[in-house]
């Protein structure tokens, strides 16, 4: 059983006043620690009547004061965000015994930013985005593979255009928590809370 004794105590004085700068520092620490996928984050959304759902997606950088990720707008999470544009994110870095939680409002990123990211994706990922009707029931794996073959032939010898139903989202943080393990399970939890135009840091009991 983990004893959570890898880190010294986390003090308020150690945190950067800007939580996104602090987040980037911890993300770099996770990258340096050799995490297999340090940008993996759990994205939680909910329907208008409060039914939650969660899945792991990849963080794709900061933009305009928010955290970005990309997906199919017609997927389950896309439909839920269209009707309830709030979400929560969780990063877990076991090698560092650290966790970051983020909550806030979500909006689509500008189309040119989605275009820019789509262009640098591996070609097979571009083709898959065009072929997949994400979250819908598949007739069979064979049917999905045939659709991918059709898309591959259609764009042979040319660039794959970004589908209109695929693009990025940006979550603007309104609350963030930096959690660090500590012996005896009396963990350190320091949260940033928006207060007008400023961030207030508060210690939460574990």
C-alpha positions in Angstrom: 0.0 0.0 0.0 1.4 3.4 -1.0 2.6 5.5 2.0 2.7 8.8 0.1 6.1 9.9 1.4 7.9 10.9 -1.8 7.5 14.6 -1.4 8.1 17.3 1.3 5.1 19.1 2.5 3.3 21.3 0.0 3.1 24.9 1.3 1.1 27.8 0.1 4.3 29.8 -0.3 5.5 27.4 -2.9 2.7 27.9 -5.3 2.8 30.4 -8.2 0.1 33.1 -8.0 -1.2 32.0 -11.4 -2.6 28.4 -11.2 -2.0 27.8 -14.9 1.7 28.5 -14.4 1.7 26.1 -11.4 -0.1 23.5 -13.5 2.6 23.8 -16.2 5.3 23.3 -13.6 3.6 20.1 -12.3 3.0 18.8 -15.9 6.7 19.3 -16.7 7.6 17.4 -13.5 5.3 14.6 -14.6 6.9 14.6 -18.1 10.4 14.5 -16.6 9.4 11.6 -14.3 8.8 9.5 -17.4 5.1 9.1 -17.1 3.7 7.1 -20.0 1.1 9.7 -20.9 1.4 12.7 -18.6 -1.2 14.7 -20.6 -3.9 12.1 -20.0 -6.8 13.5 -18.0 -10.2 12.3 -17.0 -12.9 14.6 -18.5 -16.3 14.5 -16.7 -19.4 16.0 -18.3 -23.1 15.8 -17.4 -26.5 15.9 -19.0 -28.8 18.8 -18.2 -30.6 16.7 -15.7 -27.3 15.8 -13.9 -26.4 12.4 -15.2 -22.6 12.3 -15.3 -20.2 10.5 -17.6 -16.4 10.4 -17.6 -13.6 9.3 -19.9 -9.9 9.8 -20.4 -8.8 12.3 -23.1 -5.5 14.1 -23.8 -4.7 17.6 -22.8 -3.5 19.5 -25.9 -2.1 22.7 -24.4 -3.1 26.0 -22.9 -4.9 28.6 -25.1 -6.4 32.0 -24.1 -6.4 31.2 -20.4 -7.9 27.7 -20.7 -7.0 24.0 -21.2 -7.8 22.4 -24.5 -8.7 19.0 -25.8 -10.1 17.8 -29.2 -12.9 15.4 -30.1 -15.9 14.7 -32.2 -18.6 17.3 -31.6 -21.3 14.7 -32.2 -19.9 12.3 -29.6 -21.6 11.8 -26.2 -19.4 14.3 -24.5 -20.0 16.8 -27.4 -23.8 16.5 -27.0 -23.5 16.8 -23.2 -21.3 19.9 -23.5 -23.7 21.4 -26.0 -26.5 21.3 -23.4 -24.4 21.8 -20.2 -21.3 23.7 -21.0 -19.5 22.9 -17.7 -17.0 20.2 -17.1 -14.3 18.9 -14.7 -10.8 17.5 -15.4 -8.6 15.3 -13.3 -4.9 14.6 -13.9 -3.3 11.8 -11.8 0.5 11.3 -11.8 1.2 8.3 -9.7 5.0 8.5 -9.9 4.8 11.9 -8.3 1.9 11.1 -5.9 0.2 14.2 -7.3 -3.2 15.1 -8.7 -4.7 18.2 -10.2 -8.5 18.8 -10.5 -9.9 21.6 -12.6 -13.5 22.8 -12.9 -15.0 25.4 -15.2 -17.0 26.5 -18.2 -16.3 25.0 -21.7 -16.5 26.5 -25.1 -15.3 25.5 -28.6 -12.0 26.8 -29.7 -11.9 29.0 -32.9 -12.1 27.0 -36.1 -8.6 28.1 -37.3 -7.1 26.6 -34.1 -8.9 23.3 -34.8 -7.7 23.4 -38.4 -4.1 24.0 -37.2 -4.1 21.1 -34.8 -5.9 18.7 -37.2 -3.1 19.4 -39.8 -0.4 18.1 -37.5 -2.2 14.9 -36.5 -0.9 11.6 -37.9 -2.6 10.9 -41.2 -4.2 7.7 -39.9 -5.7 9.7 -37.0 -7.1 12.2 -39.5 -8.7 9.4 -41.5 -10.1 7.8 -38.4 -11.7 11.1 -37.3 -13.4 11.3 -40.7 -14.5 7.7 -40.6 -15.8 7.4 -37.1 -19.3 8.3 -36.0 -18.0 8.5 -32.4 -20.2 7.1 -29.6 -22.8 5.7 -32.0 -23.6 1.9 -32.0 -21.4 0.2 -34.6 -23.0 -2.3 -36.9 -19.7 -4.3 -36.7 -16.0 -3.9 -36.6 -15.9 -4.9 -40.3 -18.4 -2.1 -41.2 -16.2 0.4 -39.4 -13.1 -0.8 -41.2 -14.9 -0.6 -44.5 -15.8 3.0 -43.8 -12.1 3.7 -43.0 -11.1 2.1 -46.3 -13.6 4.3 -48.2 -12.3 7.4 -46.6 -8.7 6.4 -47.3 -9.4 5.9 -51.0 -11.3 9.2 -51.1 -8.4 11.2 -49.9 -5.6 9.3 -51.6 -2.9 11.7 -52.7 -4.4 14.7 -51.0 -4.7 16.3 -47.6 -7.5 15.1 -45.4 -9.8 18.0 -44.5 -10.9 18.5 -40.9 -14.5 17.3 -40.6 -16.9 20.1 -39.5 -18.0 17.8 -36.7 -14.5 17.5 -35.2 -12.6 20.1 -33.3 -11.4 21.5 -30.0 -12.8 22.6 -26.7 -11.4 25.0 -24.2 -12.1 24.7 -20.5 -11.7 28.1 -18.6 -10.8 27.2 -15.0 -12.8 28.7 -12.2 -11.5 26.3 -9.6 -8.3 24.2 -9.4 -7.0 21.9 -6.7 -3.4 20.8 -6.4 -3.2 17.6 -4.4 0.0 16.0 -3.1 0.2 12.8 -1.1 1.5 12.9 2.4 2.2 10.3 5.0 -0.6 9.0 7.2 -3.1 10.1 4.4 -3.2 13.6 5.8 -2.6 14.8 2.3 -1.9 18.4 1.2 -4.8 20.0 -0.8 -4.3 23.6 -2.0 -7.1 25.0 -4.1 -7.3 28.2 -6.3 -10.7 29.9 -6.3 -11.7 32.7 -8.6 -12.7 35.8 -6.6 -13.6 38.5 -9.1 -10.5 39.0 -11.2 -8.1 37.4 -8.7 -7.2 34.0 -7.5 -7.5 33.0 -3.9 -5.6 30.0 -2.5 -7.2 28.0 0.2 -6.1 24.8 2.0 -8.6 22.0 2.1 -8.8 19.3 4.7 -7.9 15.8 3.3 
